[in-house]
């Protein structure tokens, strides 16, 4: 069988399989631990360790050996693990997460609900503990492992002697859980865990989540009418969130101390960190305009405010922030002078021409971050602040860089447009082996950094094009927290495949997308539609000026999630520009999306109903005059299928023809190989039909 890019893209899970991932550099800086599968089409991750000096790699744990039937890895996943993978957009299997003890001598991980421990220089074995096991974390001294079992938090020693730490009690048992992140924390605040060890291993700070206030929705499988709909607690905009509290559970004595803060004023528990400087929690108000970092006394639960932030739109939660680097000093980021800047206590230590994107590692004398120059958001670089030398860039060039840190060792992952994939570089010139497949397409792309009037834009053309008119496909995400235009080869592979089918593809990161500073991100406050769509039109016309082969009489847009919302919006609001649209898993009515994300940008629908009406696609149904394809996974518990179904009903009521493609058993991701491959082919067929293009 002749391979094709859609088949390869599906088989390799968008070219991600076989790459080293989840890197941990040991505290002495001498070894790096990572997960990686054996091939570019192998979804089963093994655990590896590499010597930083020599680059020599060694297998630590192989799921095929550990589990007699590796197919059970997916078949027997506990529901909490399935939810975790969905929140992380994780499609691979095998070892998809692990943790090291403080000395980096032992790793713990889960396979199919079974708990394993692996000595990096010795044996790997299964612990026979009550399960199924979810989200294990090893104590700093490596002698005990805490994990979640259903709605309970357990601890075991290395011999499998397990006991219950905290679990539901009383009549609220069916809604209360201990040690897990609630839906909103995992989906919108990047907090995927719900418990944290004390530095000495004597106690655990654990979240108690009560979902009783949250409304119940049901996810059904229409393809199997005999199956029971799955109830989910979904906190839609303007409705109650779960009640989340934090408790210090003292091991041995069984004592439990509630951490006290003003939960009415600060409803969201966004981050928790416990290190040698103390227990810190980051809390956020419901409207997300006010943030506090609190230190907590583990013995009393009393808290002290050590950092505050306010923004008239919203305070951004930056990955890696919130931990203490001194008893009263958290590492944070705040908006100042038009950019997101690194803040150590009251000191701003990064310049105003760099937008900080994440904190990789932090202590009192050194902080390593990622960020981008404000004049080009398509790049990502690694920077370091030290008390001695100040703030400096560690990477340069037109590239996308990431880092992993341990001791004095910093490893860099670099991707460029010219070379497929990415490489993790060790300090002495070695690289970690990557088994990722080489893409069957080669991006023919021109990236233009933003100007004052035009967003960051990429244009992709067919190879060796003769200059004749080309139909145009806009391929954006276009919303907050995600970029499509990055200086990375693999970022453009799917877009190039469409270009190779005879399209000019335009990808633009307009207002609201990250990297371009405070005002640009916040320009979508209370309006996720107008400026976002205007910027796509601006990018299209600017691209046409540079590339006269773009045929503006045949223009389509495709997108997924926010991009699906934008695509449907485009054909309904601007049929003078857009002649067809593909909306995958679109948010069509923001009242149906979750509290944290939606209220951050649009406010509370009970207080601002007019804002929600103005941003909804449902009232626009009578305006549709162009072909529109709606695609939605019926098992989606993030953007539920009701979004597409309600828009389809509104379009039908308005007498507007359209197409709907339901994906049976598919969530917000599309990891299934057959689905992912044929989804690209179906979209191509729709575009050709809608724009009057003959194939071949």
N, C-alpha and C positions, 0 to 999 in steps of 0.2 A: 504494500500500500504506500502510495506517495504521500509523504508528510506535507502538511500545510501549516501556515502560521496559526489559523484559528485552532487547529488540533494541538499544535505545540503549546500555544498559549494556555489552553485549558489543561493539557496534560502536566505542564510544569507549574501550575498555579501561578500564572502570570510571571513565569521565569524566575520564581523565587526559590524553588526547591534546589537543594544541593549547595546553597550558600551558607557559610558560617553565620550563626546568629546567636543572640543572647550571650554575648561575651562577658566574662568576668576575669579580670586580671587579679592574681593573688596579691595579698598585701606586701609581699617582698618583691613584687614586680618580676618574678622569674618565670611564672607560668601563666597561661591563659586557658581558661575552661570555656567551652562553647558547645552548642548543639549544631549538628549538621547531618543531613541524610547522605546516603552513599551515591546518589546520582541525581541528575537534573529532573528526572521524572519519578523519583522515589519520595513518597510523602512521609516516610518513617524516619524521624530524627533520632540519631544516636548521640551519646555524650562523649566528648573528646577533650583531651588536654594536650597543649603544645608547649614546648620549651621555648621561651622568648629568645634565648641566646642562639640556639641552633635551628629553630623552626621545626624540629622533629615533632610529629603528631602521634598520639597514641589513643586507641579506643579505650574508654572507661566503662561504658555501659551500652549494650546492644539489645534493644527491645525484642528483636527476633529470637535471640537466645533466652531472654528473660521470660518471654511469654510464648508458650508453645504454639499458640494460634494467634498471630499478630492481628488478625481480623477482629479479634475480640476487643482490641484497643478502642475502636469506635463503637462497636456494638454494645459494649458494656459500660460506656461512660456514664457516670452519675449526672443527673440533670444540672447540678451546679457547675460541673466542668463544661458541659455543653454551652451553658449560658456564658461562662467565662470566655470560651473561645469565640462565641458570637460577639461579645463586647470588644474583644481584641481583634476581631476580623481574622481569626486564626483558622486556616484551612488544613494545615499539616497535621500529622499524627506522630506517634511515638513519644519522645520526650519533648514536650512543648513548653516546659518550664522546669526550672530546678533552682535550688538554693545551696550556697556553701556556708559552712560554719565560719567563725571569725578567722581561724587559722588557715582556712582554705585546705583542709585535709579531708573533709567529708562533704559529699553532695547528697541531697535528698530530692526525690521526685516521685511522680505517680504514673503508673501505667494501668489503664482500665480499672481505676478505682483501687489499685493495690499500691501499698507504700513500699518504696525501695530506698535503701541507703547504699552509697558507693564510696569506698575509700579511693581517693585519687591514685594511691600507690598500692592498692590491695584489691580485696574482693568486693563484689556487688551482690547484695542479697535482699530478699523480700522479707519484710517484717509482718508477722501474722497478728494483725490488729483488727479490732472491729471496724468495719467500713460500710459502704465504699468511702475511700479517702479522697479528700479534695483540699487543694491549696496547702501543702505541708510547708512548715518553716522550722528550721533547726535552731536550737538554742545557740547563743554565741559560743559557748564552750563545747558544743558538738555532742553533748551527752543525752539530750532529749529532743523530741520532735513534737511540735504541736500541729494539729490538723483539724479540718472541719469534717464532720460526718453528718450529713443532712442538715439539721438546724442546731447541731450541737458542736461545741468546741472540746477537743480531746487532746491529751498529752500522753506520749509513750516514751519509755526509755529504749535503748538500743537492743533490748532483748524482747521487745513486744509487750512489755507489761504496761498496758494502757489504762487510763482512767479518765472519767468525765470531769472537765473543768467547769463548763457552764452549758446549760441547756434550757429549753422552754419549760415553763411550769405554769400552773393555774389554767384558767379557761381560755387564755389567749394563746395556747400552745401552737395552734395551727397557723398563726400569723407571726410568731416570734422566732427569730433565728439569732444565733451567736457566732461571731467570728467571720461573717461574710459581708462583702460590700453590697449595698442596696443597688437597685437598677440604675438610678440616676448617678450615683457616685461612679459606677463602673462605665456607664455609657457617656457621661458628659464631663466628669471631673478627673478622669484617668486614675481613679483610686480603685484598684482591682482587688484589694485585700481588705480584711476586716479585723486583723489582730496583729500585735507587735510584741516581740520579746523585750524584756528589760535587759540592759547590758550585762547584768550579773546572772541572768537566767532564773531569778527567783520569782518572777511575776510576768504576767501577760496583760497588756492593755487590749481589751476586746470590745468590738462594737456589738451592741444589742440593737437589732432592727425589728420594729413592730410594724408590719404592713397593714394592720387593721384599718387605718384611715384611708388606705388607697383603694380606689375603685377597682372592681374586677371586670376584666374583659375576657373574651374567649377566642382562642385561635383554633379554628376548625379545619378539617381536611375535606373539602367538598368532593374530592375524588374517592373518598371512602366514607359514604354516608353512615356506615355502621360504627365508625370510630367516635369516641367521646371527645367533644371539644376540650382543648387544654385551657384551663383558667390561668390568666396571668394578672398580676397586680400592676396596672399601668397608670402612673401619675401624669395624666394629661394636663396641659397648660391650664392654670386657674383652678385645679383640683388639689386635694390634700396630698402631701408627700408622706412617706413613712416617718415614724418617730425613730430617730437614730440617737442613741446615747453611747457614751464611752465609759468603760469600767476597768479598773485595775484588779485583776484576779491574782491573789497571792497563792502560789502553789504550796502545798503542804498543809497550811492552816485552813485553806478554803475561804479565807476572808475575801470580801469583794467591796471595793471602794468606788463609788460613782464619781466621775469627774464632773465638776460643776462649771457651767457657763450659761450665759443668757441665751437659751435656745429659742426663745420667742423672737429675739432680735437677730440672732444668727442661727438660722435653721439648718444650714448645710454644714456637715462635718466633711471638709474637703480633703484634708491631709492629716496624717499622724506620723510622727517620727520620734524614736526613742533611742538616744545614744548616750555617751558618757557625759554630755553636758546637760541632759535632762529630757523629760517627756514634753513634747511640743505638739500642739494641734492647731491647724488652720481652719477657721470657721468663717462662713460667708453668709451675708444676709440673703433673704429670699429674693430681693430685687437685684442682688449681686453688685450693688454699688459700694458696699462697705465690707471690708475684710479685717480680721484680727488674727494675729498669731499669739497664742497663749501658752505659757508654761504651766504645767500641772504638778502639784505635790502628790506623788503616788500614795503617800500614807494618809492624806486627808481628802484628796480630790479638789482642793482649792486651786484656783487658777489666777495667774497674773498676766496682764496684757504686756507684751514686749514689742509689738509692732502693729501699726494700723495703716490702712490704706483706704482711699475713697476715690471714686470716679463718678462723674455725673452720668455716664452711660453704664459701664460695667467695669469691674476689676478683673483683669485677666489672670487665670490660674496657670502658672508656668511650670512645666514638668521639672522635677528635681528641687524645687524650692520648699521651704518650710522647716528644714532641719536646723538644729542649733549648731553654731560653730564656736560659741562661747555661752556661758550660762544664760545670758540675757540677749543674745544676738543670733537671730535666724538669718539664713541666706535667703534673700527675696529678690523679686524684680518689681519695679514700679514704673509707671509712665511719668516721664519728666523731659521737658524740652523737646517734645514731639516724638520721642522714641521710648522703647521699653529698655530700661537700664538695670544693671545689676546693683543691688542694694545690700550692704552689710551693715545692719543696724540703721543708723541715720546717714551713712556714707554712701554716696553714689560713686561707684568705682569703674564704671564703663562709660565710654564717650557717647555723645548724643548722635553720632553718625553710624552707630551700630545698633541693630535691633536684636536684642537677646531672645533666643528661641527656647533654650533649655539649659538647665544646670546639670552637668555630668558628674562632677565631684566637688566637694567643698570641705575645707577646714579653715582654721583661723589664719593660716599663712598662704593658702593657695586655693583658688577656685577655677575650675575648668568648665567652660560653657560652649554652647554652639550659638551662632548668630549670623547675621548677614549684613553687609553694608547697605545702608538705606537707599543708595542709588542703584542697587541691583538685587532685587529680591529673588532672582533665579539662582543665586549662589548660596551656599551654606558653608561656613567656616568654623574652625575650632579656635577659641581664644583662651588665654590664661591670664588671670590676675594673681600677682604675688605681692606680698607686702614690700619686698625689696625692689621689684622691677615695674610694678604697676600693671597696666593692661596691655597685652600684646597679642597679635595674631600668630597662630602656630601653623596655619595653612594658608595657601593663596591660590591664585589662578581661577579659571572659569570651571568650577567644580562644585560638587555636593559632598561635604565631608561630615563624618561623625567620629566619635572617639570613645575609647574605653580606658579606664585609669586604674592603676594599682600601684601603691608605693610611688616611686619616682618614674614609673614606666607609663607612657601614654601610647596607645595604639590608635592608628587612624584608618578609617574606612573612606575610600575616595571613589567617587563615580564621576565620569565625564561624558560629554556627548559623543566623543570620538571613539570610545571603547565600550563594548558591551559589558554589562554587569558592573561589579564593584570589587575592589580588592582591600582586604585588611592587611596593612603594612606593619611589620614588626620593626623595632628600632634599628636592627643591624642589616636591613635590606630584604629579609625573608618576607614572604607573604603566606597567609593561611590558604590552604588549598580550597578552591571553590569548584564544585561539580555542576554548577548551574549551566544549563544549555546555552549555546550561542543562538541568539534570535535568528529566525529565518527571514527577518526583514532588517534593513539597515536604514535608520532614519536619515532622510534628506531634509534637514531642518535648519531653519534660520531663526535664531532667538534674538529678539530685540528687547533690551531693558526698557523700562517705562520712561516716558517723558512726562511733562506736566499735564499733558492732555490725553495721552494714550497709555493704556495699561500694558504691563509686561505681556508680550505676545510672541508666540511661535507660529511659523508657517511651514507646512510640510507639503512638498510637491512630489509627484511621481518621478522616479529616476529617469533621466534622459528625456524629459518632457520636451516636446517640440514647440512649445509656446502657444498652442491652440487653446481656445477657451475651455476652462475646467469648471464643472459644478463645484460648489463650495460646501464643506461640512464644518460647522463649528463644533468643537469637542471639549466643552468646559466642565469644570465642577462649579466654580464661580461663587462659592459661598465661604463663610467663615471657617477658619481652622484647617483649610486644605488648599494646596497649590497643585496646579498641573504643569506649569512652566518652570522646569528645573533643569539645570545643566547636567542631565543624566541621560545616557543612551536609552536605557530601558524604559524611561518615563514616556517615551514617544513611540514605542513599538506598535501598540494598537492603533494609534493615530496614523502611523506610516502605512499599516496594512490597508486602511481605508484609502489613503493617498494612492497606493499602488493599484487600487481598483479603479482609478480614474478620477479622483477628487483632489482638490486643493483643500487641505485641512488647516483650520485656524484654531489655535488654543490660546485663550486669554485669561489672565488672572485679574479680574476687575475689583471694584470697590468691595471691601469686606474681607478679601483674602489676606493672609498674613504676610509680614515681612516689610511692608512699606511705611510703617510708623503708626503712631497712635491715631491721628486724625483719619487716615485712610481706612483703618480697621473699623473705627467707630462711625464712619459715614453711613453705615447701614442701620444705625440705631433707629428703631420704630418704622423702618422701611426697608424690607429685604427685596423689594421688587424694582423700584424705579431706577436708582443709580446702577444697580447690578445689571439690569438689562441694557441700559444706555451704554454702559461700558463695552458690552459685547458688540453692539452696533458700531461704536467708535473704533474698536479693534478691527472689525471686519472692513470698514471703509479705509482705515489706515493701511491695512494689508493689501487692499486692492490698488491703492496708489503705488505701492512698491512692487506689486506683482500684477500687471495688467491682464494676465491670463485668467484671473478670477472672474467667473461669470456671475455677476450679481443678479441675474434673472433666475438663477437656480441655486438657492441657498437653503440649507437645512441645518438643524442643530440636533445633537443627541447628548444625553446626559443621564447620570444615575444619582439617586437620592436628591441632594440639593440641585445637582445638575439636571435631574429629571424635572424638578419644579421649574427651573429656569427654561428648559426646552419647551414645556407646555405653555409657560408664560409668553415665550417669544412668539409662538405661532398665533396665540390669541390676541396679544397686544400689538404686535408689529407684523401683521401679514404683508405690509408693504416691503418688508425686508426679508422675512423668513417664509419659505414656501413649503416646508415640511418639518415635523418635529418628532423625535423619539424620546419619550419620558419614561425612564426606568425607575421603579420604586419611588415615585415622586411624592413629596409632601404637597398635598393639594389644599388642605384645610389645616391651618396651624393650630387650631383648637384641639386637633387630634394628635399633636406631637407633644413631647414630654415637657415637664415644667421647667427644668433647669436651662436647657438650650433655648426654648422658645421665649420664655420670659426674659432671658438675658437680652434678647434683641428686640422683642416686641412689647415687653411689659406684661402685666396681668390682664387677661381678656375680660375679667369682670370689671376692671377699671378703665380699660381702653378698648372697648368692643369695636370702635370705628377703625382702629389700627389693624385689628385682625380681619375685619371685612375688607379693608383696602389691600391686604396682602394675600387674601384667599383666591384660589383659582376658580372656585365654584361659581361666583357671580359672573365670571367672564365666559361661561359656557356659550351663551348666545352669540358671542363674537367670533367663534371659530369658523374660519373659512378655508383653512388649509388642512392637508392630511396630517393626522396625529396618531401615533402608535403608543399605547400605554402598555407597559410591561410591569408585572408585579409578582413577587414570590408570595404564595398563599400562606406560607408558614412564617412570614416576617413578623417578628415581635418588636421591632424597632419602629419602622414606618409600616404600620399595619396595612393590610390590603384594602381596608375601608377607604383609604385615601383615593386609590384608583377607582374603586367601585362607586364611590360617591360622585367623583368627577364624571365617570361614564354615565351614571344615571342622569346627571344634570345635562350632559351633552345630548343624551337621547331625548330628554324632555324638551330640549330646545330644537330638536330636529336636526342635529349636527352629526353627520356620519363620522365615524372614527373606528379605530381598531384596538382591541384589547387582547394581550397575550398573557394568560395566567400561567404561572410556573408552579406546578404541583410539588409540594414538599420542599420548596426552596425558601430560604430565609433572606435576610438583607444582603448576605453574601450569595455568590453563585459558584460554590466550590465544585459542584458536580461536573465532571469532565464533559459529558455529553451535552448537558445544559449550556455550559459556558461556550463550548465550540459552536453549537448550532444557534446560540443567541447572537453571535457576531454575524453569522451567515443570514439569519432572518432579518437583522437590521439592514444589512447590505441590500437584500431583496426589496425591503420596504423603501429604502432611499431611491433605488433605481426606478421602482414603479411610480413613486410619488413625484420624482423630478423628470420623468420621461426619458430615462437613460436606458439604452439598449446594452445588454451585457455582451462581453466578448469583443 
